[in-house]
Amino acid sequence: MRELLQITYDDQDVDILLEGIERLKQKYGTRLNASKEQLSHEDVVLIVYGDQLTDADEKPLSTLHHFLNDRVKGVINGVHILPFYPYTSDDGFSVTDYYEVNHELGAWDDIKKLSEDYKLMFDAVINHMSKSSNWFQAFLSGEDEFQDYFIEVDATRDWSSVVRPRTTPLFHSFEDTKGNIKSIWTTFSEDQVDINYDNPRVFLHILDVLLYYISKGARMLRLDAIGFMIKEEKTKSIHLPQTHAVIKVMRKVIETLDSGVVLITETNVPHAENISYFGNGGDEAHMVYNFTLPPLLAYSILKGDSKTLNQWAQSLSLPSDKVCFFNFTASHDGVGLRPLDGILPVEELQVLLESAEANEGLISYRTGRGGSKSPYEINCNFMSLLFGKEQDPALGVKRMILTQAIKLAMPGVPAIYFHSLVGSLNFTDGVRQTGVNRTINREKLNLGELNNELDDTSSIRYQVYHRLYKLLEVRKKQIAFHPFGNFHFPEFGNELFGIQRQYNDQKLLCIFNFQNDEISVNLPTGQFFDLLNDQYVAEELKLGAYGFTWLEHQ
């Protein structure tokens, strides 16, 4: 641990850190229930806001718990509750107090009850926090404890190489209580001030936050925007060696107290950069978001051609059998485009951009070198995006179910965004109300109204939810879908996509049709059982338009 800390800190600071880490171990050693639980083939995570659902008679976290127990218990066992702390903007990602639950949502007791029924993922929004937070206000007030907690910038130094994820300024000015103007690093917005990890006391304070979350029921910790954590002049200030070293120290400390906790890194960047957070396969993140999957999968299905997806999938590899991908197709953010760098030519992005715009989706941009702007993210509900330029709901539903069947078969742990589970579409009224592009996929729903739609056999919500539920029921029973199992992507031509999964004695072959026409598939030698239709299949299999099959090799 000393060697890792020396990558970021000088010897004097390392001594401070090691002493502080020992104090934290003593503080939390009796408060954490050490476990060695591993990820399994039954793990599926629902991504949801704490106030996703409202009911006049109770707090939103309690309402969410009731919905989960009524609608997904038994097929989904993990819940990523998006930031449920007090905040000022960005739907929770401008945290004012890391240690509290937003009282409008509920209380820590509600989180505890949820943790008794589900594996919970907490957000660790530790690259930045709200300018209204107690920490930043104490910094502006000149309180000794919080000096150097944030990054005061010397504008005369060379920051021209810094990677920008937004078009907003990198620095913003704030006036302290003495009337002095301070230029502060703000990677994402004026309301989100970056934390200064050059200060060892900051690192210890954040480590305390992470251990506190574990003590409150977190089984997974999502390290939000973690790649931007360390800044250094004349560098890109993203993915620096110091950042990786700090994450490795976090893992070492956490696993000495509870080796069952899973660390997951959130870095919406090109694939090679993203998977660097696996480290050597045993010293950094346990899971990494598979950011390339959502845009590449949508592109391939809209294009009706799996060639590029096949090539990318066949290049996937893991540094050990103890790490895995966190597979998703939609989230609270949009569909990121940076993960396609080096995979798709820029002109091919038009397939996605045109489909989004045809269905009232929006495009967000980032600033590159020289002030140039390029598409950074598509802000569009994932199913709305799949309606295509045809703007066809029937096609959209078929394509949506296909994408979810692929995601559930991909190697790793699958995650389902709430609006994908319940068949939502673009929330354009919300964008008009807030002026924020990402609101288009963050609609909050009334529980009673949602339940009525989920039970209405004529609704899109019913079609999507019930088909997904069936897939989840079947998946849960297949050990071959173990996140640490073997995987292979066999060739079936550019109209089809194949995934082969194996763990212990079970071997599965999953085949997906990317065409709006029926296709005949010649199966490999052997006997196969169709898990989704509960029947044996012959050597030749017919897949309908956007159809798919999960076959068990007998």
NORJOWO-V597184 format. One record per residue. N is the residue number from 1. RES is the residue in three letters. SS is DSSP state (@ for helix, = for strand, . for the rest). PSI is psi in whole degrees, 0 to 359 (999 if undefined). NEAR is the number of other C-alpha atoms within 10 Angstrom. Layout:
BEGIN
n: <N,N>
res: <RES,RES>
ss: <SS,SS>
psi: <PSI,PSI>
near: <NEAR,NEAR>
END
This chain:
BEGIN
n: <1,2,3,4,5,6,7,8,9,10,11,12,13,14,15,16,17,18,19,20,21,22,23,24,25,26,27,28,29,30,31,32,33,34,35,36,37,38,39,40,41,42,43,44,45,46,47,48,49,50,51,52,53,54,55,56,57,58,59,60,61,62,63,64,65,66,67,68,69,70,71,72,73,74,75,76,77,78,79,80,81,82,83,84,85,86,87,88,89,90,91,92,93,94,95,96,97,98,99,100,101,102,103,104,105,106,107,108,109,110,111,112,113,114,115,116,117,118,119,120,121,122,123,124,125,126,127,128,129,130,131,132,133,134,135,136,137,138,139,140,141,142,143,144,145,146,147,148,149,150,151,152,153,154,155,156,157,158,159,160,161,162,163,164,165,166,167,168,169,170,171,172,173,174,175,176,177,178,179,180,181,182,183,184,185,186,187,188,189,190,191,192,193,194,195,196,197,198,199,200,201,202,203,204,205,206,207,208,209,210,211,212,213,214,215,216,217,218,219,220,221,222,223,224,225,226,227,228,229,230,231,232,233,234,235,236,237,238,239,240,241,242,243,244,245,246,247,248,249,250,251,252,253,254,255,256,257,258,259,260,261,262,263,264,265,266,267,268,269,270,271,272,273,274,275,276,277,278,279,280,281,282,283,284,285,286,287,288,289,290,291,292,293,294,295,296,297,298,299,300,301,302,303,304,305,306,307,308,309,310,311,312,313,314,315,316,317,318,319,320,321,322,323,324,325,326,327,328,329,330,331,332,333,334,335,336,337,338,339,340,341,342,343,344,345,346,347,348,349,350,351,352,353,354,355,356,357,358,359,360,361,362,363,364,365,366,367,368,369,370,371,372,373,374,375,376,377,378,379,380,381,382,383,384,385,386,387,388,389,390,391,392,393,394,395,396,397,398,399,400,401,402,403,404,405,406,407,408,409,410,411,412,413,414,415,416,417,418,419,420,421,422,423,424,425,426,427,428,429,430,431,432,433,434,435,436,437,438,439,440,441,442,443,444,445,446,447,448,449,450,451,452,453,454,455,456,457,458,459,460,461,462,463,464,465,466,467,468,469,470,471,472,473,474,475,476,477,478,479,480,481,482,483,484,485,486,487,488,489,490,491,492,493,494,495,496,497,498,499,500,501,502,503,504,505,506,507,508,509,510,511,512,513,514,515,516,517,518,519,520,521,522,523,524,525,526,527,528,529,530,531,532,533,534,535,536,537,538,539,540,541,542,543,544,545,546,547,548,549,550,551,552,553,554>
res: <MET,ARG,GLU,LEU,LEU,GLN,ILE,THR,TYR,ASP,ASP,GLN,ASP,VAL,ASP,ILE,LEU,LEU,GLU,GLY,ILE,GLU,ARG,LEU,LYS,GLN,LYS,TYR,GLY,THR,ARG,LEU,ASN,ALA,SER,LYS,GLU,GLN,LEU,SER,HIS,GLU,ASP,VAL,VAL,LEU,ILE,VAL,TYR,GLY,ASP,GLN,LEU,THR,ASP,ALA,ASP,GLU,LYS,PRO,LEU,SER,THR,LEU,HIS,HIS,PHE,LEU,ASN,ASP,ARG,VAL,LYS,GLY,VAL,ILE,ASN,GLY,VAL,HIS,ILE,LEU,PRO,PHE,TYR,PRO,TYR,THR,SER,ASP,ASP,GLY,PHE,SER,VAL,THR,ASP,TYR,TYR,GLU,VAL,ASN,HIS,GLU,LEU,GLY,ALA,TRP,ASP,ASP,ILE,LYS,LYS,LEU,SER,GLU,ASP,TYR,LYS,LEU,MET,PHE,ASP,ALA,VAL,ILE,ASN,HIS,MET,SER,LYS,SER,SER,ASN,TRP,PHE,GLN,ALA,PHE,LEU,SER,GLY,GLU,ASP,GLU,PHE,GLN,ASP,TYR,PHE,ILE,GLU,VAL,ASP,ALA,THR,ARG,ASP,TRP,SER,SER,VAL,VAL,ARG,PRO,ARG,THR,THR,PRO,LEU,PHE,HIS,SER,PHE,GLU,ASP,THR,LYS,GLY,ASN,ILE,LYS,SER,ILE,TRP,THR,THR,PHE,SER,GLU,ASP,GLN,VAL,ASP,ILE,ASN,TYR,ASP,ASN,PRO,ARG,VAL,PHE,LEU,HIS,ILE,LEU,ASP,VAL,LEU,LEU,TYR,TYR,ILE,SER,LYS,GLY,ALA,ARG,MET,LEU,ARG,LEU,ASP,ALA,ILE,GLY,PHE,MET,ILE,LYS,GLU,GLU,LYS,THR,LYS,SER,ILE,HIS,LEU,PRO,GLN,THR,HIS,ALA,VAL,ILE,LYS,VAL,MET,ARG,LYS,VAL,ILE,GLU,THR,LEU,ASP,SER,GLY,VAL,VAL,LEU,ILE,THR,GLU,THR,ASN,VAL,PRO,HIS,ALA,GLU,ASN,ILE,SER,TYR,PHE,GLY,ASN,GLY,GLY,ASP,GLU,ALA,HIS,MET,VAL,TYR,ASN,PHE,THR,LEU,PRO,PRO,LEU,LEU,ALA,TYR,SER,ILE,LEU,LYS,GLY,ASP,SER,LYS,THR,LEU,ASN,GLN,TRP,ALA,GLN,SER,LEU,SER,LEU,PRO,SER,ASP,LYS,VAL,CYS,PHE,PHE,ASN,PHE,THR,ALA,SER,HIS,ASP,GLY,VAL,GLY,LEU,ARG,PRO,LEU,ASP,GLY,ILE,LEU,PRO,VAL,GLU,GLU,LEU,GLN,VAL,LEU,LEU,GLU,SER,ALA,GLU,ALA,ASN,GLU,GLY,LEU,ILE,SER,TYR,ARG,THR,GLY,ARG,GLY,GLY,SER,LYS,SER,PRO,TYR,GLU,ILE,ASN,CYS,ASN,PHE,MET,SER,LEU,LEU,PHE,GLY,LYS,GLU,GLN,ASP,PRO,ALA,LEU,GLY,VAL,LYS,ARG,MET,ILE,LEU,THR,GLN,ALA,ILE,LYS,LEU,ALA,MET,PRO,GLY,VAL,PRO,ALA,ILE,TYR,PHE,HIS,SER,LEU,VAL,GLY,SER,LEU,ASN,PHE,THR,ASP,GLY,VAL,ARG,GLN,THR,GLY,VAL,ASN,ARG,THR,ILE,ASN,ARG,GLU,LYS,LEU,ASN,LEU,GLY,GLU,LEU,ASN,ASN,GLU,LEU,ASP,ASP,THR,SER,SER,ILE,ARG,TYR,GLN,VAL,TYR,HIS,ARG,LEU,TYR,LYS,LEU,LEU,GLU,VAL,ARG,LYS,LYS,GLN,ILE,ALA,PHE,HIS,PRO,PHE,GLY,ASN,PHE,HIS,PHE,PRO,GLU,PHE,GLY,ASN,GLU,LEU,PHE,GLY,ILE,GLN,ARG,GLN,TYR,ASN,ASP,GLN,LYS,LEU,LEU,CYS,ILE,PHE,ASN,PHE,GLN,ASN,ASP,GLU,ILE,SER,VAL,ASN,LEU,PRO,THR,GLY,GLN,PHE,PHE,ASP,LEU,LEU,ASN,ASP,GLN,TYR,VAL,ALA,GLU,GLU,LEU,LYS,LEU,GLY,ALA,TYR,GLY,PHE,THR,TRP,LEU,GLU,HIS,GLN>
ss: <.,@,@,@,@,@,.,.,.,.,@,@,@,@,@,@,@,@,@,@,@,@,@,@,@,@,@,@,@,.,.,.,.,.,.,.,.,.,.,.,.,.,.,=,=,=,=,=,.,.,.,.,=,=,=,.,.,=,.,@,@,@,@,@,@,@,@,@,@,@,@,.,=,.,.,=,.,=,=,=,=,.,.,.,.,.,=,.,.,@,@,@,.,.,=,.,.,.,.,.,.,.,.,.,.,.,.,@,@,@,@,@,@,@,@,@,@,.,=,=,=,=,=,=,.,.,.,=,=,=,.,.,.,@,@,@,@,@,@,@,.,.,.,@,@,@,.,.,.,=,.,=,.,.,.,.,.,.,.,.,.,.,.,.,.,.,.,.,.,.,=,=,=,=,=,.,.,.,.,.,=,=,=,=,=,.,.,.,=,.,.,=,=,=,=,.,.,.,.,@,@,@,@,@,@,@,@,@,@,@,@,@,@,@,@,.,.,=,=,=,=,=,=,.,.,@,@,@,.,.,.,.,.,.,.,.,.,.,.,.,@,@,@,@,@,@,@,@,@,@,@,@,@,@,@,@,@,.,.,.,.,=,=,=,=,.,.,.,.,.,@,@,@,@,@,@,@,@,.,.,.,.,.,.,.,.,=,=,=,.,@,@,@,@,@,@,@,@,@,@,@,@,@,.,.,.,@,@,@,@,@,@,@,@,.,.,.,.,.,.,.,.,.,=,=,=,=,.,.,.,.,.,.,.,=,=,.,@,@,@,.,.,.,.,.,@,@,@,@,@,@,@,@,@,@,@,@,@,.,.,.,=,=,=,=,=,=,.,@,@,@,.,=,=,=,=,=,=,=,.,.,@,@,@,@,@,.,.,.,.,.,.,@,@,@,@,@,@,@,@,@,@,@,@,@,@,@,@,@,.,.,.,=,=,=,=,=,@,@,@,@,.,.,.,.,.,.,@,@,@,@,@,@,@,.,.,@,@,@,@,@,.,.,.,=,=,@,@,@,@,@,@,@,@,.,.,.,.,.,@,@,@,@,@,@,@,@,@,@,@,@,@,@,@,@,@,.,.,@,@,@,.,.,.,.,=,=,=,.,.,.,.,.,.,.,=,=,=,=,=,=,=,=,.,.,=,=,=,=,=,=,=,=,.,.,.,.,.,=,=,=,=,.,.,.,.,.,=,=,=,.,.,.,.,=,=,=,.,.,=,=,=,=,.,.,.,.,=,=,=,=,=,=,.>
psi: <323,316,320,316,329,345,331,327,156,171,321,317,325,318,318,316,315,320,317,321,320,321,320,321,318,321,317,353,326,354,345,142,95,135,163,24,139,161,150,175,345,352,120,133,130,128,122,150,149,332,32,325,143,145,129,338,357,169,150,322,325,320,316,316,316,318,314,314,326,326,335,352,131,337,340,126,359,146,120,104,113,161,118,19,166,143,172,338,179,36,39,343,11,80,136,334,112,339,2,156,136,117,338,338,324,217,175,332,326,321,318,315,319,321,340,340,338,150,120,138,123,147,130,93,77,10,331,167,175,144,342,2,157,323,310,324,324,324,313,333,353,16,131,316,329,10,141,19,342,169,103,129,135,104,345,348,167,103,19,340,355,131,130,124,357,175,355,160,148,329,147,152,138,144,127,179,349,3,5,142,127,130,116,140,128,90,318,322,169,335,358,97,129,144,146,98,354,339,115,332,329,313,316,322,318,321,323,318,314,316,327,317,319,320,340,8,2,127,342,139,119,113,97,134,37,335,338,7,320,136,143,135,145,23,173,346,40,138,30,154,326,323,311,320,318,318,320,323,317,314,315,316,313,316,343,336,325,97,357,353,137,128,132,130,139,102,99,79,174,151,312,323,319,312,354,340,359,343,225,9,1,9,359,238,143,325,148,134,131,76,339,333,311,307,323,324,315,315,313,322,319,326,336,29,121,8,307,320,317,313,316,314,320,345,352,135,159,146,348,174,23,5,162,170,152,103,128,162,339,154,186,338,188,195,107,142,338,326,348,356,128,355,316,138,148,321,335,345,340,331,317,316,318,322,318,310,328,337,29,21,171,164,131,150,162,161,129,191,142,8,5,152,141,153,130,325,138,123,98,137,139,320,323,321,324,354,336,181,341,341,46,110,321,316,319,317,315,314,323,312,323,314,322,324,323,312,318,340,346,150,126,198,126,146,139,123,143,315,338,321,319,14,42,164,183,134,72,329,324,320,320,329,321,334,10,123,319,346,338,339,25,31,138,140,151,129,313,315,320,314,322,318,322,338,356,108,345,355,154,321,316,312,313,308,312,326,321,319,317,317,318,322,315,317,319,333,356,107,340,340,14,133,338,13,175,152,155,150,92,154,130,16,173,356,347,162,132,143,128,128,144,137,131,236,358,136,126,147,120,131,136,134,120,11,156,33,158,140,140,137,127,117,155,168,139,178,135,145,126,108,331,336,2,52,157,151,153,185,330,132,138,127,126,180,124,32,171,165,146,113,133,126,115,999>
near: <14,13,11,17,21,16,15,22,19,12,12,10,17,20,16,13,19,15,12,19,19,11,13,17,17,12,13,16,16,11,15,16,14,15,13,10,12,13,20,16,20,23,21,25,26,25,23,21,25,28,22,21,22,20,15,9,8,11,19,22,27,24,22,24,19,14,15,19,14,10,14,16,15,13,21,24,17,23,26,24,21,21,23,26,22,22,22,17,14,16,16,20,24,25,29,23,17,22,15,13,20,20,12,14,23,19,17,17,13,17,21,16,14,22,18,10,15,22,20,25,28,23,24,24,20,23,23,27,26,26,23,18,21,14,21,21,16,18,19,22,15,14,11,9,12,19,18,17,21,24,21,16,15,11,9,6,9,12,18,12,14,20,18,19,19,18,19,15,14,19,21,20,15,15,12,15,13,9,9,11,13,17,17,21,24,24,25,22,22,18,20,26,25,28,25,22,25,21,18,23,19,19,21,21,12,20,20,18,16,23,24,17,20,24,17,19,22,24,23,24,22,24,21,20,19,24,24,22,25,22,23,15,12,12,14,16,19,21,19,17,12,22,21,25,21,21,22,21,20,23,21,15,18,20,16,11,21,20,17,17,23,22,20,25,25,20,24,24,20,18,22,11,14,21,24,16,27,24,18,13,18,15,18,24,27,23,26,24,24,23,28,27,26,23,23,24,20,25,25,21,23,21,15,17,20,25,17,16,22,21,13,16,19,15,10,13,11,14,14,13,12,16,24,28,22,24,27,25,27,25,21,21,17,27,28,22,26,20,25,20,14,11,16,15,10,13,7,11,16,12,16,24,20,15,23,25,17,17,21,17,25,19,18,18,16,17,18,16,11,7,9,10,14,17,16,22,23,25,27,30,31,30,27,24,31,28,23,25,17,12,16,13,16,11,17,21,21,19,27,25,23,22,25,23,23,24,22,21,27,26,26,28,28,26,25,24,21,20,27,25,20,20,25,20,21,23,19,18,12,18,18,12,9,11,11,12,22,26,26,26,28,24,20,16,14,13,18,12,9,14,15,13,16,21,14,13,12,10,13,19,24,20,19,22,21,17,14,23,16,12,18,20,16,13,23,18,12,19,20,25,30,23,29,23,19,16,24,18,21,16,14,18,12,17,17,23,24,24,22,22,24,22,18,10,8,14,19,25,25,21,25,24,30,27,22,16,11,14,17,11,15,11,16,11,8,9,14,20,19,17,17,15,11,9,11,13,15,13,12,11,13,16,19,16,18,24,22,22,22,25,23,21,17,11>
END
